[in-house]
Amino acid sequence: MDEWNMDLHHCLARERLERIRAGAERAARLRDTRPPRRPVRVALGTALLAIGRWVMGPVPDWTDEVTRSAPAASGGTPTSR
């Protein structure tokens, strides 16, 4: 009779282990198919840039003139020599 109980316990333990292993394998497959997460530093940097743009507001129209003339004003390559 004790032998039957031991066999039953072994059988139940084996079935439980199989279910646990199957669940772990399923979770590993799901984890592998999920796209990788962005690192926290990247998310924080992106958020800080967005906040900075929001705080600065819209870009004024006169900045287009400044950026077009910037190479000449900063000693860029001369057009004629």
C-alpha positions, 0 to 999 in steps of 0.5 A, a space after each residue: 500500500 505504501 508503494 502505491 502512495 509513493 508511486 502516486 506522489 511521484 506521478 503527481 510530482 512529475 506531472 506538476 514539473 511538466 506543467 511548470 516547465 511548459 509554462 516556463 517555456 511558453 513565457 520564454 517564447 513570449 519574452 523572446 517575441 516581444 520587442 526590446 524595451 528602450 533603456 530608461 536613460 533613452 526614455 528620460 533623455 527623450 522626455 527632457 528634450 520634449 520638455 525643453 522644446 515645450 518650455 522654449 515655445 515655437 521657433 521665431 521666424 528670424 532664426 531662418 535668416 540667422 541660420 542661412 547667414 551663419 557660415 559666412 558670419 562664422 568664417 566659413 568658406 569664402 565664395 571668391 578669392 
